[in-house]
Amino acid sequence: MRLIELLKNISYLELQGSREIDIGSVETDSRKIRRGAAFVVCRGIHFDGHQFIPEVLERGAKAVFCEIFPEDIPDDVTFIRVVDSTRIAGVIASVFYDFPSKKIKVVGITGTNGKTSIATLLYRLFISLGYKSGLISTISYMVNEKEEPATQTTPDPLKIQQLMSQMVRENCEYCFMEVSSHAIHQYRIGGIEFAGGVFTNITHDHLDYHNTFAEYLRVKKRFFDNLSPGAFALINIDDRNGRVMAQNTKARVITYSNRSMADFRCKVLECHFNGMLLRIGNYEVWTRFVGDFNASNLLAVFAVAVTLQVEEDRILAVLSNLEPVRGRFETIRSMDGRLAVVDYAHTPDALKNVLNAITGLRSGNEQLITVVGAGGDRDRSKRPEMAGEAVLMSDKVILTSDNPRSEDPAVIIKDMEEGIEPELKNKVVTIENRREAIKTAALIAKPGDIILIAGKGHENYQEIKGVRRHFDDAEEIKKCFGVEEEWNAD
């Protein structure tokens, strides 16, 4: 693209150099710069992109978008000064890739819990209905049927625009993407024209980054404040902050609920370990999902599809055949009748939801053994809360490592123990090694008992001292059970 064409859509304060140059790529990572690229300076938590300007010039950058001009500007490089280069990185990428989000319907899903399930199930639903679609999620990025492993819940703005551009080339009609609070705060979703947004819920999480719950709430709300009048905002009003999200949005507000009057309603009629019977509107549908939280997720999927003008009977026919997302209430049964549930629950509310779902299905005679840890270098205040939730609804709790990252796992476990009441401490043991913790749970479980392995879900690694080693909760419990494949938990 000619720089002069790119600049037609960008507001800038000052330009030094030629507008009549060709730009081969746009990058925010100095390590990816190739000759002829444009570099957009971004300010991160731990760095300021201005410090990398000498490096990108050596690598052959021909244009630099920044907030402060360096003292020496080469004659053959164009510098463009803007108010906030981090904020406009997504806009620049959108222009460079020819506005891909205007050519497909993009639906963003935000909230503390449920983002991955809803985004992935929407993608699978629309693919099954015959619509070419894309997915940007915690687990993977999909361009129609082509898969790429995910590196972040919501990738950087350039990667997003690249993916959407690929979706356009593959003739995709829809893109379903998770929108994290970090992505909103860091303007990673800049330049995207959303057809709609979904709010799932908001609970205690990411306070290491946002500092206060009020700030976390404000950032989430900004996503809905910025939706266009032609978009829709689908709001879960079972969450008391749902209506807060919709207060200033220009989008058309639609509500969904499992508990009160809303535009879309759902009721759980029957629930078993192999699925549940739901009433959605005037229809009854059997699904392969378990728990009120999954009923809410499926209702959101149904509501989005109806809002996008798909016929209800077509949606429900596919919905009944959809399977849970990997690591989300994933059930594994041993030959002798022990049952394991692997779930990504890594916040107090998510853990409580999973434990409630299991408690509602218990006959009363079996033990519930919960294996749980908490991540290092993250919000410390949720650690005692998670342990407190686990011990209240479990017969035994094994506190262990999650992804300790740079922290000492023993310190993390100590933080968790602070949330356990003295009279309940006899339920709890600590086993720092996660593999040994899972083995121990399998050894003490008797036929009929239930093991919940919480916190990592789909993740196939454990990060210790900055090194990622292969580790998969589902693989580990299958080894303990002596099974190669999952058994249906019916």
N, C-alpha and C positions, 0 to 999 in steps of 0.2 A: 504494500500500500504506500502511496505517496504521502509524505508527512503532511502536506497541505490539506489533503482530504481528511486525514485523521483530526487535524486541528479545527476543522469546521464544526465539530461536535463537542469540543472541549473548551471550557472557559480557562483562560490563563492570564497572568499578570504581565509577563515580560518574555520576550523571545530573543535569543542571541544566536545567530547562525542562519543557515538557509532553510526555507520551507520546502524547497524543491529537491528533496532527497527521498530515496526509496527506503522503506522500513521492512526488513525481512521477518521480524518477529518482535513480540513485546514480552519483557520478562521483569519479574520483581526479585528474582534470585540471581545474584551476581555470578554464581557458579555456572549458570545456564547461558550466559551471554555468548553469542557468536557474532562474527563480523556482520555488520548491517543491522543489528538489533537496536530496539529502543528499550532503555532501562527506566523503570518507574521506581523511584525511591520510596520505600515504606519504612515507617518507624514501628519496630516491634517492642515487646516487653523488655528484651535484653539487648537490643541493638538499635542503631539508627542507620538506615540505609545510605545516608550521606557519606558515611565513612568508607563505603565500597566504591565510590565514584572513580578513584584512580584505578582500581582493579578493572572495572568495566570498560574504561577507556583503553587500557592495555589489551583487553580481549576483543576490541573492535566495535564497541557500541557507537552508533552514529547519532543517537538522540538520547537526551536524558531529561526526564520530567522530575523536578525537584522543587524544594521550597527555598533553598539557599544556594545561590550560585557559588562555585568555587572561585578562588582568586585567579587561577589560570585556566582559560577555556581554549582548547585547541581550535584552530581555524576550520577544521573539517568535521566538527561535531556541533550539533544544534542543541542548545539548552533551553528548556521551557520552564519558566518559574510559575508555580501554581500555589494556591492558598494551602491546600492539604493534599499532597500527592498520594498518601495512603487511601484517602477517601475516594479519589477518582480513579484508582487503579482498575477497578471493575468496569467503570464507564469506558476507559481507554481500551480495555480488552474487548468489551462489547462492540465498540466501533470497529476495531481491527478485524474482528471475526464476523462483521456485517450483521450485527443485531440478531443473534440466533434466537433469543427468547421471544422475539416478536413473531417468529415463524412456527413456534410450537406452543402448546399450552403448558405452562410450568406451574405446578402446585407445590408449595413449600409447607412442610410440617414442622412445627416447633412446639416445645414443651419439655418438661424434665424427663418424663417417661412416655414410651409408646411411639416415639418418632420412627425408629427403625422398623418396627412391626407394621405401622400404617403405611409408610413409604414403600416398603418391600411388597406388602400385600396388594397395594394399589397397582404397582408395576406388574405383578403376577396376574392380577385380575384382568388388566387391560390387554396384556399379551395373550392371555387365554381367550379373550373376546375378539381377538384378531386385529387389535390396534398396535402398530409399531410404537414402542415406547422406550423411554430411558429412565434410569434410576441413579441417583447420587445418594449413597447411604453409608452408614458406619461400616458395613460389611463389604460392600462392593459397589463399583460403578458399572452400570450396564448401558450399552448403546445397542438397543434392540436386543439381539441374542448374544452380543459380544461382551465378555466380562473382563473387568480389570480389578484387581484387589484394591481396596480402599486404603488410604493412608491417614485420612482424617474424616470425622463425621461430615463436615462441610469443608471441601478443599479450598485452596487459595483462589482468588478471583480469576486469575488467568486460566487455571485448570478447569474451573467451572465453565468458562466461556468456550474453551477448547472442546470440552465434552459436549456442550450443547451444540456447537458447530458440527461436530461429528454426528450428533443425533439428527440435525437438519439434513446433512448429506445422506443419511440412511433413511430419510423420509419418515422419521418418527413424528407422531402427532402430539405426544404427551411426554412430559418429564416430571417425575415425582422425586422430590429431594428433601432430605433432612436439613433443617436450618437450626444450627446450634446458637446458643447465646454468644459464644466467642465469635462466631461468624458475623452475627449482627453487629456486635460491638466493634469489630475490626473491619467493617465494611466489605467483607468478602462477597456479599451478595449485591454489591453495587453494580448497576448496569443491567440487572435482571428485571424484566417486566413479568410479574407474576399474574397468572390467571386466577389464582386463589391461594389462601393460606388456611392452615388448620392449627388450632390451639388444642393441645391434649390436656395439659395440667401443668401446675408449677409447684414444686416442693423443694425441700432443702437440698441444694447441690451447688457446686461451683462457687461457694462463698470465699474460697481461697483466691479466686480471680476477681469476683465482683464485690467482695468485702461485706456487703450487706444484702439482705433479702430484698429490700426496697429497690436497690440498684439492679439486682438480677431481674426483678419484675419490670422495671422501667425499660431495660434493654429488650426483653421479650416483647413488650408492648410496642416498641419502635417499629418492629416488623409489620404490625397491623396498621400503625399510624401511616406507614408509607405505601400501603396498597392503593391502587388506583380505583376510581369510581366504577370502572367496568369489571373489577375483580370481585370475588366472594371471600368472606371471612367465616369459616366454619368453627364454631366455638363450643367447647365442652362446658356446659353450665353446671355440671356436677362439681366442678372446681369453683370455689367461691371467688377466685380471681378471673374467671372466664369473662364475666361482664366488664371487668376493668379493661381487658384486652380490646374489647370492642368499642370503648367509649368514644374515641376520636377518629376511628377509621372512616374513610370515605367509601370503603367497599360495602357490598351488600352483606349484611350479617345474617347468618343461618345458625341455628342452635341444634345441639344434640345432647341427649341425656338418657341415663339408665334409671333415673330416680324421680324426675319431675317433668312437667309439661315442656315440650320443646318441638321444634320443627321435625326432628327425627328422634324416635324413641325406640328403646329396646328393653326386653325383659327376659331374664334367664328362667326357662321353664323346667329344665332338668340339667343336672351337671354330673358328669362321671369323669374318671381319669382318662378316658379315651375320647372325650368330647362333650358337647352340651347342645341342648335344644333351645333355640332362641325364638322369641317373637319379635320381629322387626316390622313395625307398622302393622299391616294386616296379614303378614305372612309368618308362617312357622318354618324354620330352617335348622337342620342338623349340621353342626360344624365340628371340626376336629380340634377345637380349641377349648381351653379350660380357664375358668375364673372370670369374675366380674370385670377385671381390667381388660381381658381379652374381648369380652362382650362389647365394652366401650370402644376398643380399637376396631372391631369389625363393623360396628355401627358407623364409625367415622369413615371407614372405607366405603360402605354402602352409600352414605350421604354424599361423599365427594363424587362418586360415580353417577348418582342420580342428578346432582347439580350440573355435571358435565353432560347431561342429557342422554344417559344410557338407560335402556328400559329396565325396570325393576326385576322382572322375571328372568331376564338374561343375567343380571348381576347375581341374583340369589342362586341360580343354577351353578355358577362357577364358584361362588362363595362357599357352598357346601363341600366342594372338593379341594379347597385350598388347605395347605398344611402350615403349621406354625413355622416361623422363622427360626433358623438354627440357633440354639442357645437361649431360646425364649420358651420356658416351660417345656423343655425337651425331655421326654420320658424314656427311661431305659429300664427294662425288667430283666432280672436274673432268672435262670431256670428254676430256682427254688422259691420264687415269688417275692424276692426283695425288689423294691421299686426305687429308682433314683430319678430325681428331677434336677436337671441342669438349667440354671437360669442366670441371666445377665444382671439381675437385681443388684445394684451397687449404690443405692441410696436408701435411706430409712423407709421412705414411702413405698418404693418398689419392693423392698424386702417384705414389708408388712402385707402388701397386696398378694404376693406369692404365698406367704405363710397362711393368709386368710383363705386363699383358694384351696390349699392343701387341707387345712383344718376343716373346711366345709365338706370335704370328701372322705374324711376319716370315719371308720366304723367305731372307733373308740378303744379298740384293743391293741392296735399297733403302736409302735414307737415312732416318733418323728425325730430324726437326727439331722441337725443342721450344721453344715460346714461353711464357714464364712470368714472373710477377711476384709481388709479395707486398703485402698490404694495409697502408696506413698507419694509425697510431694503434691498432695491434693488437700482439699478441705478437711482439716483435722476435726472440726467440730461435729461432723456427722458420724465419726467413729463410735463414740459411746452410744449414740442413738441407735446405730445399726445393731450393736451387741444387745442393747436393751430390747429391741424388737424381737431379735432371734430367740433370746432366752425366755421371753414371755409365752411364746407359742410352741416351743420345742420341748421334747423330753430330755434331749441331750444336745449340747452345743459344743462344737470343736472350733475354736478360734485359731486361725492360721494365716499364712501369707496370701496376699492377692498379687498385685504388682508393686512390690516395695520401692521400686525405682532406686533413688539414691539414699533412701532412709533405711534405718535398722528395723527389720521386721519385728523384733522384740519390743521396740518402742511403740510401733503401731498397735501391736496386740495389747500392750499396757494401756494405751489410750482407750481401746475398745472396752477393756475390763472395767473402766471407770463408770460405764453405763449399766453395770450389773448390780442389782440390789444384793446386799449381803446374804439374805436368806435364799437367794437363787444361785449362789456361787457353786453349790454342790452339783449343779447340772453341767458345769462348764469345765472343759479341759483345754489346754493350749498345746498345739503341735505346730511348731514353726514351719516345718517342711510340708508344703501343700500336698505333695504326692503321698507322704506318710499319713497326713490327716484324712485323705480320701480312703486310703487303705484301711485305716483304723475304723472309719465309719462303716465300711463294708464288712469288716470282721465282727463288729459288735451288733450289726443289724441281724435280726432273725427273719425267717420267712414271713412276709406280710408287712414288715416294717418299711418305712419311707425315709429316704435320705435326700435332703435338699443340699445341693452344691451350688452356692450362690456367689455372684460377683463377677465372673469372667465370661460365662455364656459361650458365645461363638469364638472368643479369642483363642488362638492356637499358639500363644507364647506367654512366657512369664518374664517380666523385666526386672532384673536384679543388678544393682550397681551399674546401670547404663547399658547392660548387655541383655539382649532378648534371646531367650532359649526356648526351644519348642516345648510347649506344654498345652495340653487340651483336656479340660475336665471330663468331657464325654469319653474320650479315649481312655483316660485313667480309670474311670468307673467300669467301663466295659471290660478292661483287663481284670479288674477285681472280681467282676461277675462271671468272667470266663465266657463272654459272648462276643461274637464278631459283629453281629448286626443287632439293631434295636428290635426288641419285642414289643408288640402293641400292648399298652397298659390298659387292657380291658377286663 
